[in-house]
Amino acid sequence: MTANTRGLRLRAALTLIATATTLGAAASPALPAEGNDPLVYAWGANSGGQMGNSTVADRYSPAPIPSLPKQDVWEISAGGGVSDGWGFGVALRNDGSVWTWGQNDKGQLGTGPTDPDHNAALGKVPKLNGIVDVAAGGRHALALRVNSGKADGVYAWGLNDKGQVGDHTNEDRSVPQLVQSMHGGKQVAAGCNHSMLLTDKNTVQTWGLNDKGQLGTGPVGKTEKPDEKTDEAGEDHNTPVEVPGLTDVVRIAAGCEYSLAMKRDGTVWAWGDNAKGQLGVNKDGDAVELSNRPVQVQGLPEAQGAQPDSAGQPGGTETGTGTGTGTDAGEGTGPMARDIVAGYDHAYALYSDDKVYGWGNNENGQLADGTKTNRTSAHEAIELPSVRSISAGRGYGLAVRAAGGGTSNDIIGWGLNNHGQLGSGDDLTHDLTDNDKFVTVFPQEAETNNPFTRVTAGNSQSSYAY
């Protein structure tokens, strides 16, 4: 396909989108996106303007976000999920700046006033620079700044009724605040109402809501009192606390009311809510309602360790962060553990052999194991092809296919589709049972110059490719 042809298709797609917006048609499908298209693409729920295209109409097919070139974007995190269809987006650009759009009723855009309660166009978060990681929660957001001086640390803004901003108050913040006692770090993650940091020492700190034990502050090992319950939730914290006994962590992820950590040896640990089996401990929510301390996810391959993170940092060379290496690597017999991602109440682990394992809620087939049975331990996603990256939203998943078979870099989706979050042009759920197949959002085999390589699935049922 020539560059001129691609340009004509993109202009045609934009014309169709503009026409649909004028007519107020929410479900009008755009033309298929091309990997060489220069902009970030979005689709799905849009009640809060989280599509970033100055409308609030749901998008059932991919459409571009104006003024957001994908080659300038390091990371996109999708927030929301507290109210159906409402959400917001947070983009970290390669220059270390942070841009937000969408729902803003609690100041989650970080740009100042909360009136109006949403902004369907991109805005730059003021006074943030040198940022290396971002995370969007239910109605709050986090940004990690390192190697820039005394102002390094975690910045947070938005809803703070449970202390999720971490500034020792419970007052909502419409501009970024430096989280107390935080300097440095490697990664941030945000749940519906709690926050996480992977520290430089490979430990984990948490703060915010703790009604399901999602902060992981429970006792280590057996309790001293035989009649003391080990599954009771603890107190909320509006400043960071360290998860006791959890060391050698290389990656973290936050679901709505639960948390995940991958250790250097490739094992995955979980704590918090277990109503849908999202802790992966071979027990359902009736047997284990929650855990206030880390427990090991069962059913995963015996990994050789966790793969080093070679992503580098925004604006720098791809030197990696140094995580995922060490003396424990290579002790197992299976593939290397590559990544963990947490959706609203289901999770995935991705391995170096491009296989995916999932656990938790499976009511919409989001675990891709050919059933709609909730899984209390990890099961291989046998209905998926080999994938190079994956993301989990509320009731659905997105992935980028691995090389081979004429489908390299294809963007695929499966599971719940009530807001068009699968990008199929309709709202039909794909649960991957009874010969049902995943959706190819758009193919990219022929695109070699500038393909989409990453996807983000949100708890607000909003999706992004960049």
Buried (B, 14 or more C-beta within 10 A) or exposed (E): EEEEEBEEBBEEBBEBBEEBBEEEEBBBBBBBBBBBBBBBBBBBBBBBBBBBBBBBBBBBBBBBBEEBBBEBBBBBBBBBBBBBBBBBBBBBBBEBBBBBBBBBBBBBBBBEEBEEEBBBBBBBBEEBEBBBBBBBBBBBBBBBBBEEEEEBBBBBBBBBBBBBBBBBBBEBBBBBBBBBBBBBBBBBBBBBBBBBBBBEBBBBBBBBBBBBBBBBBBBEEEEEEEEEEBBEBBEBBBBBBBBBBBEBBBBBBBBBBBBBBBBBBBBBBBBBBBBBBBBBBBBBBEEBBBBBBBBEBBBBBEBBBBBBBEBBBBBEEEEBBEBBBBEBBEEBEBBBBBBBBBBBBBBBBBBBEBBBBBBBBBBBBBBBBBBBEBBBBBBBBEBBBBBBBBBBBBBBBBBBBBEEEEBBBBBBBBBBBBBBBBBBBBBEBBBBEEEBEBBBBBBBBEBEEBBBBBBBBBBBBBBBBB
